[in-house]
Structures are given as structure tokens and as C-alpha cells.
Amino acid sequence: MLPSPSSASPPPRGGFSLALLTRNLFGRLSRWWHLCLVLIVILWLSGSAFTPRRYRIQFFKSSRPAGGPRPPPVRLPAEGDLWAGRAHDVRKAFMHAYKGYQAHALPSDELRPMTGEQINNFHGWGVTMYDSLDTMWLMGLEDMFYDTVQDVAKATFSMAPGEHAHFFEVVIRYLGGLLSAYALSEDPRLLKLADDLGEKLLPAFDTPSGFPVYGVNTATGETIHGARDGEMVCLAEVFSNQMEFKYLAHITGKSKYYKATERPMRAVYGTENTMHDGLLATMWDVNTGKPNQTHFSASGRADSAYEYFLKQWLMTGQKVSKARDLYIRSANAILEHLLYVGPHRELLYVTDLKDGAPTHHFEHLACFLPGLLALGVHTPALGLTAGERERHTWAAHGLANLCAVVYSDTVTGLSPDNFVVDRWAEVERGLWASRVDVWERAGRVGPPPGTADLPREAATEARGYSPVTDAYLLRPEAVETFYIMWRTTGDVKWRERGWAVFVSLETYSRVKYGYTSIRYLDERRPYRFDDMPSWFLAETLKYLFLLFTDEELVPLDKWVFNTEAHPLPVFEWSQEEIQEFDIDVA
Ligand code: DMJ
């Protein structure tokens, strides 16, 4: 039999063959439509399980509880919108860092961003996740936020016998991170975790003085003193938990959280344990609750204690006047006794006193202080006198200028972690408070001492200070201060200074999987450490992002940042809480 004409024609090519294929495909699919439908429904329902993280889209999310707030929407910057573009650059930097951690280190604590290795330096519970949650929220990264909530939701904070959680670090990073993420999202899983962790940390306060010890085993409640300092605990460790435990008491209704964290406060509301009517020693005896009066500082080992005196007052609705008074007294004492002006360039810096003498060391950590002072000045209800307001404002500006110029001086544009400032032959000549007195008596000619903007000094020998630790550890304190200065003064120079820091980070710290600390800041090719502390994601990138974002996403009168940059909401104690917790609102 002859083939029919149609079957005898040459095989179809090109568009014709595609049309035929499509027709065949649809023909087949129409026969299997019911199976296709079932497959689509299964994929839809189980999207989170089957869809790889990086491809996941909003539709497939199941982890967000119904209702509750949503993060701010991500609006891609319009052409020519300079600051929105810069904020978006920071968001991209955060995503680079977190995705590197997620792909190579999660669920370990931190990522080694050059090699992609991981490290457990905070008990192996995944500290970078906890420290990053609220940054994701504020940056509008909702999928990433809920992925991470799912990752942390299984946490048990377990610990082998003989191990101890570092109370201070766990409070400010893990507990602070959970509480802030809860406050922003109202996801009940985060509250449950925070309460669980709070319970496990409470035994740290079981000391004769009520001062928390250095370490606690989260499984057994067994405690341990810090290795080097006998039964001493440092000031920052005693007084950097009041925000977290007071907010936790408020949202759980558990008075024990409030009582534990408030007890040490009652030891310092008076002046009997202070020097110069407001300075608090760096080390304290856990048994007696008494200070070891040999060292006074506003940076390492002390810094966030002063920060929490003001911030717990702000967070709890500005009602507990004893905390406010304590802040004002201690800030005045710092300005009076720890601030010096160097003999070159009029550098204003805050240093520490050892056995009564200034060391002239300045730590990057101390760059939180100008922001704190500015925040106080910005709060009318703080009730500073006119004279105090002036001095706090001048000190804030002068110290913030120093924190900017120690970045811009170096080749890399990044600041040393610790340096020593040149000193006068007669030490007293440098004391800032005396110089301000002299300037006032002379009729206030020119700017107050140590407050002028400082031009860059490229020559290391002319800078007026020498690095002790010539390394930038991705620390946040300077950009934290730039952010507060920008919000409280509206002067765009603070934004520009923050942008310069970000450009340097991109140039020198950005590596394959994230960002790294660097050493030798005056070399064009600095040494790279291969570490990325979680505070970089919690604080440094968050403050930079907020600095460049026009909208005030975290209004300073409604939220208060803990010392790890986790914002907690301002609230008022109810009458029931005041009675049940025994809160002194006088
Ligand atoms: C952070 O963990 C906190 O800001 C803490 O109070 C001090 N230092 C680091 C970052 O430098």
C-alpha cells in the first residue's frame, strides 16, 4: 500500500516542529491534568520543604504566623536617590554576609568569611542567627527572617556538664536578639525561646550580693567565676542586663526577672560605692557587692553599664528617677575626670584612671559614649541643667569627631581598636573640664576646647596618637554614634562619615563569603584575619542601614537599642506590675 500524501511529506522543521511538539505536550498533559493538579497542590503546600532557600518566594512561606506586624517593604531605590541607594548597598552587604554564614557555618556560631569555615565561640547555639534577626526585619528581608526563626525555634540552649555560658554575652546577644525580634514581629515562638533562656540564665544572680556571676551552666544552673579575676565581676557584666530582664518581666509577667536584675541597681543608686560622686569602679566583688577602687573606665569592662543606666530609664517610660539620677551623676563624673585633650590637634578623648592616674589609652569601644551623651541631651525629660546640657553636647561632638578622624586618618579609612594619645608634660593641662573652665572664664572665644571638626592627617607621626592594636575588628561603636548624631542634629556630615566607613569596608574587608577584620590599617594590602563577629551583622550593618534610610524606622522616643543594637520598645509599668514587682517609681 502506498503511503498517504501527508505521511509521505518531509519531516517538519523549525517553528512548525515546535508547534507540533507543543501540541503533543498539551495533548499529553490534558490526559494527565488531574495528576498535574495534585502535584501543583502538593508543591504549593510544602513549598518551604521542597524549595531551596535561595529560590524561595513569598508565596511558599508557611512560617509566618497569621496576623501580626510585617517588616517595612523593600523599595528599590529610584534613579538618583542617593541615600536610598546607599541604604540598599548596605542591605546587599548584609545579605552577602548572612548568606555566607547560612551556607557555610549555620548552625555554628560564627563564619570564617575567607575560608568558609565555622567557629563555635559562643556555646554553639548559632549566635549569628540571633544577632541578625532584627536587622533582617528592619531591612525588610521577611523570608530570611522567617527562615531564621524556623532555624532558631528548635533551640534548647543545652550545655554539657562543666561548660558555662558567658552570662553577659548571652544576655546581650542571644536574649537581646530574641526579645527584639519578638517585639518587632510578635511571633510567639520567639517569646517562648526568650522566656526559656531567661529561666536558664537566672541562677547567675544567685550570689550573696545579687550581682550576676561570670558564667552559668544552662542545663544544671551551676555557676562559675571569671577565670582571671577570682570572685570579681566587671561593671559591664553587672549592669548590662536590666533592659533585657525588665522587658522580659514585662512581657511574661514574671516578677522574678525584674527582682533579680533590679537588686544590683539598688547597690549603686546611692553614692557610697562611687568615686568622685559618680564614677563606678571597673571590678566588683560578687560576694560583698563592693567595688575594687583601683580602676575607672568608660570603655572595656565598664562601658555598657553607663549606657544601661540611661537606657533602662528611657525604656521603662522615664518613670524611675533613681536610674535617671544615676546616669546624670555618672555622665557628669566621666566628663569631669576621664576626658582629656591631647597636645596635638586638640584631640578630645576619654581615657581610664589606674590608681588615680590617666593611662591616655583610648579604645574604639568608647565611641559609644558620644552617641549616649547625644541621646541624653535629646531627651528633654532627662532634666539636665543648662550647664550640663552644654557640656554633654560639647563632649558628644568632640568625641564623635575623634571617632570619625581616627578612621579617616588611616590609609584604609578604618580605625585602630586601641591607641594611646600623646600627653602633655604636665598631665593636668590636658584635663578637658579644666580647659573648658578656662575657656569660659576667658569669654568663650572660639569653639569650646576639643569640639572642632578635625581634618585628616595622613602622616602617622603627626596624628597625635599611636595605635596599640592596629586592627579594625568590624566594631560598631563609631557608626552607632554617627547614627545618633545624625538623628539628633540632622547634620548630613554624620551620614557622609558613615558612608566613608562603608566604602572602606567594601574595599578592604569584603571577602568571598562575608566581611573580615583586618590588621595594619596604614597598608594598602592589610592583613585579613578571617573572622566575622556576629556584632557586625547585629550592629555595624544595622546602624549603617538606619543612617542611610530617610524614614526613621526605629524612632528614638519609642524604641531603645540594647548594647548589641537590638531595639526594645518603650513601655510603661502598669499599677499591678508596680505593686507585684515592687518597682520604685518615685
Ligand atoms: C558588642 O558586643 C557590644 O556592643 C558590647 O557592649 C561591646 N562590644 C561589642 C562590639 O564592639
Boltz pocket constraint, residues with backbone or C-beta under 6 A from the ligand:
constraints:
  - pocket:
      binder: B
      contacts: [[A, 304], [A, 365], [A, 475], [A, 476], [A, 477], [A, 535], [A, 563], [A, 564], [A, 565]]
      max_distance: 6.0
